[in-house]
Amino acid sequence: MALVRKGSRRIVVDGTAYRWRLRGRPTYDQGLVWSPCTFAVEHADTPGMTLVVTTDQPHPSNWIGRGAVPVLPSDVAVAVRLALREGWTPTALGSAFHLDQSAGFTPSH
């Protein structure tokens, strides 16, 4: 599954270029803050296995006005390094690699 180029941002982590993207509109569950914000990362030159990171924050565009910290490039770099240590192989073909960093997320009721 390749990332949509429109809206993606380039980042270089430890000398390797990646593209990352945060979904502009929240999913239904993210809009109601039932589930946390996610973003996706892939190798910039040889896209293969996509990294999907689940954060501990609500989506910044949630519908109930709950405060959210934006996903920063430094957050993406930390997630990439952690995923690589946990076995993510960005240039290999395969299904998405999920990195769950949602500990501490409190859903709305």
Contact map, one row per residue, 1 for C-alpha under 8 A:
1110000000000000000000000000000000000000000000011100000000000000000000000000000000000000000000110000000000000
1111000000000000000000000000000000000000010000110100000000000000000000000000000000000000000000000000000000000
1111100100000000000110000000000000000001110000000100000000000000000000000000000000000000000000000000000000000
0111111100000000000000000000000000000000000000000000000000000000000000000000000000000000000000000000000000000
0011111100000000000000000000000000000000000000000000000000000000000000000000000000000000000000000000000000000
0001111100000000000000000000000000000000000000000000000000000000000000000000000000000000000000000000000000000
0001111110000000000010000000000000000000000000000000000000000000000000000000000000000000000000000000000000000
0011111111000000001111000000000000000000000000000000000000000000000000000000000000000000000000000000000000000
0000001111100000001110000000000000000000000000000000000000000000000000000000000000000000000000000000000000000
0000000111110000111100000000000000000000000100000000000000000000000000000000000000000000000000000000000000000
0000000011111000111100000000000000000000000000000000000000000000000000001000100000000000000000000000000000000
0000000001111111110000000000000000000000000000000000000000000000000000000000000000000000000000000000000000000
0000000000111111110000000000000000000000000000000000000000000000000000000000100110000000000000000000000000000
0000000000011111000000000000000000000000000000000000000000000000000000000000000000000000000000000000000000000
0000000000011111100000000000000000000000000000000000000000000000000000000000000000000000000000000000000000000
0000000000011111110000000000000000000000001000000000000000000000000000000000000000000000000000000000000000000
0000000001111011111000000000000000000000001110000000000000000000000000000000000000000000000000000000000000000
0000000001111001111100000000000000000000111110000000000000000000000000000000000000000000000000000000000000000
0000000111100000111110000000000000000000111100000000000000000000000000000000000000000000000000000000000000000
0010000111100000011111000000000000000011110000000000000000000000000000000001000000000000000000000000000000000
0010001110000000001111100000000000000011100000000000000000000000000000000000000000000000000000000000000000000
0000000100000000000111110000000000000111000000000000000000000000000000000000000000000000000000000000000000000
0000000000000000000011111100000000000110000000000000000000000000000000000000000000000000000000000000000000000
0000000000000000000001111100000000000000000000000000000000001000000000000000000000000000000000000000000000000
0000000000000000000000111110000000000000000000000000000000001000000000000000000000000000000000000000000000000
0000000000000000000000111111111000001000000000000000000000101100000000000000000000000000000000000000000000000
0000000000000000000000001111111000000000000000000000000000000000000000000000000000000000000000000000000000000
0000000000000000000000000111111100000000000000000000000000000000000000000000000000000000000000000000000000000
0000000000000000000000000111111111100000000000000000000000000000000000000000000000000000000000000000000000000
0000000000000000000000000111111111111000000000000000000001100100000000000000000000000000000000000000000000000
0000000000000000000000000111111111000000000000000000000000101111000000000000000000000000000000000000000000000
0000000000000000000000000001111111100000000000000000000000000111000000000000000000000000000000000000000000010
0000000000000000000000000000111111110000000000000000000001100101010000000000000000000000000000000000000000110
0000000000000000000000000000111111110000000000000000000000000000000000000000000000000000000000000000000000111
0000000000000000000000000000110111111000000000000000000001000000000000000000000000000000000000000000000000100
0000000000000000000000000000010011111100000000000000011111100000000000000000000000000000000000000000010010100
0000000000000000000000000100010000111110000000000000011111110000000000000000000000000000000000000000000000000
0000000000000000000001100000000000011111000000000001111000100000000000000000000000000000000000000000000000000
0000000000000000000111100000000000001111100000000001110000000000000000000000000000000000000000000000000000000
0010000000000000000111000000000000000111110000000111100000000000000000000000000000000000000000000000000000000
0010000000000000011110000000000000000011111000000111000000000000000000000000000100000000000000000000000000000
0110000000000000011100000000000000000001111100111110000000000000000000000000000000000000010000000000000000000
0000000000000001111000000000000000000000111111110100000000000000000000000000000000000000011000000000000000000
0000000001000000111000000000000000000000011111100000000000000000000000000000000000000000000000000000000000000
0000000000000000110000000000000000000000001111100000000000000000000000000000000000000000000000000000000000000
0000000000000000000000000000000000000000001111110000000000000000000000000000000000000000001000000000000000000
0100000000000000000000000000000000000000011111111100000000000000000000000000000000000000011000000000000000000
1100000000000000000000000000000000000000011001111100000000000000000000000000000000000000011111000000000000000
1000000000000000000000000000000000000000010000111110000000000000000000000000000000000001111111111000000000000
1110000000000000000000000000000000000001111000111111000000000000000000000000000000000000010000111000000000000
0000000000000000000000000000000000000001110000001111100000000000000000000000000000100001010000011110000000000
0000000000000000000000000000000000000111100000000111110000000000000000000000000000000000000000011110000000000
0000000000000000000000000000000000000111000000000011111000000000000000000000001000000000000000000111100000000
0000000000000000000000000000000000011110000000000001111100000000000000000000000000000000000000000111110000000
0000000000000000000000000000000000011100000000000000111110000000000000000000000000000000000000000001110000000
0000000000000000000000000000000000011000000000000000011111000000000000000000000000000000000000000000111110000
0000000000000000000000000000000000011000000000000000001111100000000110000000000000000000000000000000010010000
0000000000000000000000000000010010111000000000000000000111110100011110000000000000000000000000000000000010000
0000000000000000000000000100011010011100000000000000000011111100000100000000000000000000000000000000000000000
0000000000000000000000000000000000001000000000000000000001111100001111000000000000000000000000000000000000000
0000000000000000000000011100001000000000000000000000000000111110100000000000000000000000000000000000000000000
0000000000000000000000000100011110000000000000000000000001111111110000000000000000000000000000000000000000000
0000000000000000000000000000001100000000000000000000000000001111110000000000000000000000000000000000000000000
0000000000000000000000000000001110000000000000000000000000000111110000000000000000000000000000000000000000000
0000000000000000000000000000000000000000000000000000000000001111111000000000000000000000000000000000000000000
0000000000000000000000000000000010000000000000000000000001000111111100000000000000000000000000000000000000000
0000000000000000000000000000000000000000000000000000000001010000111110000000000000000000000000000000000000000
0000000000000000000000000000000000000000000000000000000011110000011111000000000000000000000000000000000000000
0000000000000000000000000000000000000000000000000000000011010000001111100000000000000000000000000000000000000
0000000000000000000000000000000000000000000000000000000000010000000111110000000000000000000000000000000000000
0000000000000000000000000000000000000000000000000000000000000000000011111011000000000000000000000000000000000
0000000000000000000000000000000000000000000000000000000000000000000001111111000000000000000000000000000000000
0000000000100000000000000000000000000000000000000000000000000000000000111111100000000000000000000000000000000
0000000000000000000000000000000000000000000000000000000000000000000000011111110000000000000000000000000000000
0000000000000000000000000000000000000000000000000000000000000000000000111111111000000000000000000000000000000
0000000000000000000100000000000000000000000000000000000000000000000000111111111100000000000000000000000000000
0000000000101000000000000000000000000000000000000000000000000000000000001111111110000000000000000000000000000
0000000000000000000000000000000000000000000000000000000000000000000000000111111111000000000000000000000000000
0000000000000000000000000000000000000000000000000000100000000000000000000011111111100000000000000010000000000
0000000000001000000000000000000000000000100000000000000000000000000000000001111111110000000000000000000000000
0000000000001000000000000000000000000000000000000000000000000000000000000000111111111000000000000000000000000
0000000000000000000000000000000000000000000000000000000000000000000000000000011111111100000000000000000000000
0000000000000000000000000000000000000000000000000010000000000000000000000000001111111111000000000010000000000
0000000000000000000000000000000000000000000000000000000000000000000000000000000111111111100000000000000000000
0000000000000000000000000000000000000000000000000000000000000000000000000000000011111111000000000000000000000
0000000000000000000000000000000000000000000000000000000000000000000000000000000001111111000000000000000000000
0000000000000000000000000000000000000000000000000000000000000000000000000000000000111111100000000000000000000
0000000000000000000000000000000000000000000000001010000000000000000000000000000000111111110000001000000000000
0000000000000000000000000000000000000000000000001000000000000000000000000000000000010011111100000000000000000
0000000000000000000000000000000000000000011000111110000000000000000000000000000000000001111100000000000000000
0000000000000000000000000000000000000000001001111000000000000000000000000000000000000000111110000000000000000
0000000000000000000000000000000000000000000000011000000000000000000000000000000000000000111111000000000000000
0000000000000000000000000000000000000000000000011000000000000000000000000000000000000000001111100000000000000
0000000000000000000000000000000000000000000000011000000000000000000000000000000000000000000111110000000000000
1000000000000000000000000000000000000000000000001100000000000000000000000000000000000000000011111000000000000
1000000000000000000000000000000000000000000000001111000000000000000000000000000000000000000001111100000000000
0000000000000000000000000000000000000000000000001111000000000000000000000000000000000001000000111110000000000
0000000000000000000000000000000000000000000000000011110000000000000000000000000000000000000000011111000000000
0000000000000000000000000000000000000000000000000011110000000000000000000000001000100000000000001111100000000
0000000000000000000000000000000000000000000000000000111000000000000000000000000000000000000000000111111000000
0000000000000000000000000000000000000000000000000000111100000000000000000000000000000000000000000011111000000
0000000000000000000000000000000000010000000000000000011110000000000000000000000000000000000000000001111110000
0000000000000000000000000000000000000000000000000000000100000000000000000000000000000000000000000001111110000
0000000000000000000000000000000000000000000000000000000100000000000000000000000000000000000000000000011111000
0000000000000000000000000000000000010000000000000000000111000000000000000000000000000000000000000000011111100
0000000000000000000000000000000000000000000000000000000000000000000000000000000000000000000000000000000111110
0000000000000000000000000000000011110000000000000000000000000000000000000000000000000000000000000000000011111
0000000000000000000000000000000111000000000000000000000000000000000000000000000000000000000000000000000001111
0000000000000000000000000000000001000000000000000000000000000000000000000000000000000000000000000000000000111
